[in-house]
Amino acid sequence: MSAAGRPAWTDVRAVLEARGFRPARRFGQNFLLDENMVRAIVRDAALGPEDRVLEVGPGCGFLTLHLARAARSVVAVEIDPRLLEVARELCADCANVRWVLADVLASKHALEPRVAAELPRVEPWKLVANLPYSVSAPLLAVLAGLAHPPATMTVLVQKEVAERIAARPGTPDWGPLSIRLQLDYTARLVRAVPAALFWPRPEVESTVVELVRQPAALAPEEKAELQALVTRLFQRRRQALGRVLSEDVGRAAALQAIERAGLQPGDRAEDLGLDALTQLSAAVHALRPPPTTG
């Protein structure tokens, strides 16, 4: 492969067609064809020669090729064996790429073990990927919750997912995904990516979003309790806190917790920021009876 870039898309597509490949909607197989945009995403990730990168869904290897040139190493996880073969051929000169044929998630809440085994245990690492819609939200949440999570995540996702990631309190997109990720990361919308730059062309626009890890503000058990509370509250996001919490812990305890958190019974979950939700979670925890021991 020359330093100039990849082969012409017509050549790559001919290889795909010769192997009987057709894009699968269930895998979210929409390939970003624009080389300038691919290079921009790599610049957005601010990779250095010592960086270790996880890429999920390399497809034909267009982004992988540039990641391999910019970083120390790349773990590329692809679910489709036909695409993995094409990507390996495209990146044949990239000795620093480790290919993994797997579904990146074993479940909605866990990485596939073969993928987890490839991630650094001590050294910082980054996620850079064009994520399929079906895996984007659960994968980001799982990675954020790892014992050794990515230092940054620079991902191309559907516009509505990006807006949920970077949402602010009081907006329709503010919810469990925003809260889960913003507990540990600052989120920023970086650039819009038009649908016309993909093949096949998706029905929606896409956006590059950047997540930068911040020092942990909560212990793991506190974070788990907050996430559980957020899930319950946002199932009825427009209802008053007093009503929702009363059904969970009883009216007296609910009103006491709300008061301790400096909130009002009529407040709604969708209007609460991270600090308020954290205080409310701590107040609810403090009012729960201690577990009994046998």
C-alpha positions as MATLAB code, in Angstrom:
seq = 'MSAAGRPAWTDVRAVLEARGFRPARRFGQNFLLDENMVRAIVRDAALGPEDRVLEVGPGCGFLTLHLARAARSVVAVEIDPRLLEVARELCADCANVRWVLADVLASKHALEPRVAAELPRVEPWKLVANLPYSVSAPLLAVLAGLAHPPATMTVLVQKEVAERIAARPGTPDWGPLSIRLQLDYTARLVRAVPAALFWPRPEVESTVVELVRQPAALAPEEKAELQALVTRLFQRRRQALGRVLSEDVGRAAALQAIERAGLQPGDRAEDLGLDALTQLSAAVHALRPPPTTG';
ca = [
       0.000    0.000    0.000;
       1.408    3.366   -0.950;
       1.532    6.273    1.474;
      -0.872    8.146   -0.748;
      -3.921    6.256    0.458;
      -6.138    3.337   -0.311;
      -7.120    1.902   -3.711;
      -9.968    3.507   -5.602;
     -13.396    2.681   -4.208;
     -14.411    1.157   -7.548;
     -11.599   -1.392   -7.143;
     -12.566   -2.207   -3.564;
     -16.220   -2.533   -4.491;
     -15.320   -4.879   -7.325;
     -13.542   -7.121   -4.823;
     -16.595   -7.071   -2.538;
     -18.945   -7.953   -5.389;
     -16.664  -10.737   -6.596;
     -16.958  -12.296   -3.145;
     -20.720  -11.973   -3.072;
     -20.800   -9.292   -0.396;
     -23.961   -7.289    0.182;
     -24.239   -4.771    3.035;
     -26.275   -6.067    5.970;
     -28.594   -3.599    7.681;
     -28.466   -5.578   10.942;
     -24.712   -5.007   11.112;
     -24.989   -1.324   10.235;
     -22.631   -1.724    7.277;
     -22.343    1.801    5.895;
     -18.796    2.512    4.755;
     -17.338    6.014    4.978;
     -15.775    6.550    1.562;
     -14.484   10.110    1.799;
     -10.725   10.018    2.457;
     -10.626   13.600    3.684;
     -13.252   12.830    6.314;
     -11.404    9.675    7.374;
      -8.225   11.704    7.850;
     -10.203   14.341    9.778;
     -11.465   11.713   12.219;
      -7.916   10.527   12.842;
      -6.875   14.135   13.477;
      -9.835   14.539   15.822;
      -8.556   11.567   17.831;
      -5.193   13.347   18.315;
      -3.250   10.092   18.103;
       0.426    9.918   18.936;
       3.058    7.304   18.052;
       2.699    5.625   21.472;
      -1.103    5.383   21.455;
      -2.930    2.059   21.509;
      -6.280    2.065   19.704;
      -9.401   -0.075   19.636;
     -11.413    0.115   16.424;
     -14.821   -1.549   16.276;
     -16.290   -2.285   12.873;
     -13.340   -1.609   10.549;
     -15.352   -2.714    7.529;
     -13.059   -2.582    4.505;
     -10.213   -1.108    6.574;
     -10.366    2.467    5.293;
     -10.076    4.017    8.771;
      -7.838    1.208   10.034;
      -5.211    2.076    7.468;
      -4.868    5.626    8.792;
      -5.076    4.575   12.441;
      -2.227    2.130   11.923;
      -0.066    4.863   10.444;
      -0.765    7.259   13.318;
      -0.726    4.978   16.375;
       1.529    2.420   18.000;
      -0.989   -0.398   17.670;
      -4.584   -1.062   16.638;
      -6.973   -3.796   17.703;
      -9.601   -4.025   14.944;
     -12.760   -5.983   15.794;
     -14.967   -7.028   12.872;
     -18.073   -9.234   12.979;
     -18.199  -10.072    9.253;
     -15.511  -12.533    8.055;
     -15.832  -11.365    4.440;
     -15.023   -7.784    5.395;
     -12.247   -8.853    7.720;
     -10.528  -10.568    4.803;
     -10.834   -7.458    2.627;
      -9.568   -5.190    5.424;
      -6.574   -7.432    6.094;
      -5.636   -7.308    2.434;
      -5.987   -3.526    2.337;
      -3.822   -3.192    5.460;
      -1.385   -5.961    4.574;
       1.596   -3.675    5.232;
       0.317   -2.672    8.686;
       2.121   -5.023   11.030;
       0.810   -3.154   14.088;
      -2.837   -4.191   13.554;
      -4.289   -7.071   15.552;
      -7.428   -8.459   13.894;
     -10.249   -9.991   15.914;
     -13.212  -11.701   14.265;
     -15.992  -11.299   16.823;
     -19.105   -9.507   17.929;
     -17.621   -6.869   20.242;
     -20.297   -7.407   22.909;
     -21.051  -10.701   24.624;
     -24.208   -9.084   26.008;
     -25.654   -5.622   26.425;
     -23.532   -5.203   29.546;
     -20.263   -7.021   28.755;
     -17.466   -7.144   26.204;
     -16.808  -10.319   24.277;
     -13.971  -12.034   26.229;
     -11.678  -12.256   23.197;
     -11.980   -8.502   22.743;
     -11.450   -7.759   26.438;
      -8.297   -9.892   26.373;
      -6.783   -7.645   23.694;
      -7.170   -4.379   25.621;
      -4.288   -2.889   27.624;
      -4.484   -3.567   31.341;
      -2.276   -0.670   32.460;
      -1.333    1.590   29.568;
      -3.731    4.280   28.334;
      -5.704    3.419   25.223;
      -8.270    5.043   22.948;
     -11.371    4.076   21.028;
     -11.618    5.396   17.466;
     -14.370    3.943   15.308;
     -17.238    4.312   12.876;
     -19.779    2.568   15.090;
     -22.835    0.731   13.800;
     -26.068    2.092   15.250;
     -27.074   -1.126   16.999;
     -23.886   -1.321   19.045;
     -22.988    2.330   19.612;
     -24.847    3.195   22.826;
     -24.354   -0.116   24.683;
     -20.699   -0.360   23.674;
     -19.839    3.138   24.878;
     -21.563    2.455   28.198;
     -19.721   -0.855   28.618;
     -16.329    0.665   27.787;
     -16.897    3.563   30.183;
     -17.565    1.057   32.952;
     -14.403   -1.013   32.492;
     -11.860   -1.206   35.283;
      -9.359    0.269   32.787;
     -11.505    2.331   30.415;
     -10.380    4.265   27.325;
      -8.752    7.638   27.932;
     -10.684    9.054   24.988;
     -13.412    7.860   22.650;
     -13.661    9.470   19.224;
     -16.552    7.882   17.404;
     -18.653    8.419   14.315;
     -22.266    7.640   15.188;
     -25.737    8.508   13.977;
     -26.599   12.116   14.727;
     -29.333   11.239   17.225;
     -26.949    9.053   19.234;
     -24.332   11.819   19.271;
     -26.925   14.302   20.514;
     -27.943   11.920   23.302;
     -24.297   11.472   24.321;
     -23.605   15.208   24.525;
     -27.053   16.284   25.782;
     -27.566   18.734   28.634;
     -30.158   18.679   31.443;
     -33.580   19.974   30.527;
     -33.334   18.905   26.879;
     -35.257   16.025   25.289;
     -32.038   14.072   24.631;
     -30.859   14.179   28.280;
     -31.228   10.712   29.746;
     -29.507    7.536   30.975;
     -26.903    7.426   28.167;
     -25.911   11.081   28.602;
     -25.686   10.657   32.360;
     -23.783    7.374   32.257;
     -21.100    8.735   29.948;
     -20.857   12.241   31.406;
     -20.207   10.817   34.865;
     -16.720    9.946   33.619;
     -16.225   11.864   30.375;
     -16.643   15.320   28.948;
     -18.584   15.059   25.696;
     -18.268   17.278   22.636;
     -19.834   17.189   19.182;
     -16.915   17.572   16.782;
     -18.192   17.541   13.200;
     -21.176   16.611   11.063;
     -20.736   13.885    8.454;
     -23.253   13.993    5.574;
     -25.039   10.815    4.513;
     -23.724   11.306    0.965;
     -20.211   10.329    2.098;
     -21.257    6.733    2.858;
     -21.984    3.602    0.867;
     -24.662    2.489    0.989;
     -26.109    5.889    1.785;
     -27.862    5.855    5.182;
     -31.194    7.547    5.749;
     -29.808    9.780    8.518;
     -26.885   12.124    9.086;
     -23.926   11.193   11.275;
     -21.730   13.074   13.718;
     -18.269   12.643   15.186;
     -18.385   12.912   18.967;
     -15.410   13.120   21.326;
     -15.387   11.823   24.900;
     -12.446   12.673   27.164;
     -12.055   10.835   30.464;
     -12.106   12.830   33.698;
     -11.063   11.771   37.228;
     -13.705    9.511   38.738;
     -16.071   11.421   41.021;
     -17.863    8.371   42.428;
     -16.859    4.978   43.753;
     -18.065    2.024   41.622;
     -20.835    1.101   44.072;
     -22.038    4.716   44.195;
     -22.048    4.844   40.426;
     -24.069    1.627   40.225;
     -26.661    2.990   42.647;
     -26.916    6.251   40.720;
     -27.372    4.431   37.423;
     -30.123    2.268   38.916;
     -31.889    5.351   40.235;
     -31.540    7.154   36.899;
     -33.027    4.176   35.072;
     -36.080    4.220   37.340;
     -36.535    7.978   37.227;
     -36.192    8.316   33.458;
     -38.729    5.616   32.768;
     -41.132    8.346   33.921;
     -38.989   11.359   33.189;
     -41.814   13.899   33.123;
     -43.431   12.838   36.369;
     -42.677   14.546   39.677;
     -39.853   13.111   41.775;
     -42.109   12.838   44.792;
     -44.507   10.568   42.973;
     -41.905    8.340   41.357;
     -39.740    7.911   44.454;
     -42.733    7.341   46.724;
     -43.524    4.174   44.798;
     -39.952    3.009   45.291;
     -39.097    3.851   48.910;
     -42.378    5.086   50.386;
     -43.699    8.633   50.543;
     -42.090    9.679   53.837;
     -38.638    8.440   52.831;
     -39.012    9.905   49.334;
     -39.845   13.368   50.644;
     -36.990   13.192   53.143;
     -34.479   12.177   50.454;
     -35.680   14.917   48.121;
     -35.317   17.502   50.870;
     -31.826   16.260   51.797;
     -30.797   16.625   48.176;
     -32.002   20.224   48.113;
     -34.745   19.466   45.619;
     -38.523   19.836   45.470;
     -41.092   17.011   45.219;
     -42.414   18.591   42.044;
     -39.040   18.558   40.275;
     -38.717   16.234   37.300;
     -35.824   13.895   36.488;
     -35.348   15.313   33.006;
     -34.442   18.711   34.482;
     -31.854   17.452   36.979;
     -28.127   17.732   36.303;
     -25.411   15.342   37.418;
     -24.815   17.035   40.762;
     -28.489   16.984   41.710;
     -28.919   13.370   40.657;
     -25.801   12.359   42.572;
     -27.034   14.097   45.717;
     -30.435   12.489   45.361;
     -28.914    9.041   44.936;
     -26.785    9.523   48.061;
     -29.831   10.698   50.016;
     -31.906    7.701   48.945;
     -29.057    5.366   49.860;
     -28.709    6.909   53.310;
     -32.379    6.250   54.042;
     -32.391    2.606   53.005;
     -32.210    0.134   55.922;
     -28.854   -1.662   56.229;
     -28.778   -5.211   54.853;
     -29.528   -7.916   57.385;
     -26.874  -10.468   58.177;
     -27.669  -14.109   58.781;
];
